[in-house]
Amino acid sequence: MIRHIVFFSAKRREDIERIAEELKGLGQIPHSDFFEVGLNRQVDQFSSEVDVIVYAEFRDEAALSAYKAHPIYHEMVAKVRPLREMRIAADFVSKASV
């Protein structure tokens, strides 16, 4: 399983909810086995740069690639990119059973 985690920060505080709502549209893409968007609770004592988190699970690399190639993915990128300051993505292979 591939775990896909993406962190976003907003350029303006008032855009955080809009970013999260736009990113929820990625859940319409059929290639993920699990998908969710959440707001950072901002309670970590060492870091508060992240505003919105996308978490998804994919069966394999092919499913992740198909997700990123989907037209909805490109539509969401175009909507969110102007609103975000930072984007950090990480993909890793997990052998953990959930």
N, C-alpha and C positions, 0 to 999 in steps of 0.2 A: 504494500500500500504506500502511496505517496501522500504525505501531508504537506499541504500548501498553506502558508501563513503569510499574510501581507499586512504591514502596518502603514497607516497613513496619518499625517498631521495636516490640519487645515491652515491655509494662509490666514483666514479670519475665523474667529471663534463662532461667529454666527452662521458659518457654513458647515459646521460639524454634522448637524442633523441631516442636511441636504446631501452631503457626501455619503453618509450611511444609507440613506434612502436610495440614492442612485446605485450604490454598490449592491444593494439587495436584488437588483435586477439581474445580477450575475447568477442568482439561484435558478433562473429560468433555463440556463444552459444544461442540457441533459447528461453531460459526461461525468459529473461528480457523484460520488456515492453519499456524500454528506456535505452540506454547505450552510454556513451561517455568517452573519455580520453582527459585530458587537461594538459598543462604545467602551472605551477604556474608562475604568472607574477612577483613575487618577489618584490612587491611594499608595502607590509605591514611593518609598522615601528617597529613592535614588534617581528616579526617572519619571518624567511626566510629559515627554515629547509626543507620545502616541495618542491620537484621538479616536481612531477607528481601526478595527481589526477585521480582516476577512480570513476565515478558516474554512478549508475544504479538504476533503479526502478523495483520492482517485485510485482506482484499481491498479493502474500502471502508468508508465510514461506516455503511452499512446493516448490514454484518456485525458491526461493533463494537456498534452499537445493539442488534442481536438478541442478542448475547452478554450484554450488560448487562441485558437484559430477561428472560433465561432463569431459570427457577425455581432451578436449581442455583446461579446467581450469588447470588441473594438468600439462599439457604440458607447459603452460605459466608460471606457478609457477617455474617449473624446469629451464626455460630460464632466468627468471627475478631475482630469489633469489640470484644468485652469483653476480649480478650487483648492488643490492640495499644495502643500509646501514640500513635504517629504513623503517618499514611498520606499519601503524596504520590504523585499520579498525573500522568502526562504522556502525551499522545497527539500524534503528529506524522506528517505525510505524508512518506514517504520515496520518492524516485525511484531510489534505489540498487537495482541488481539483485543478488540474493544468490545 
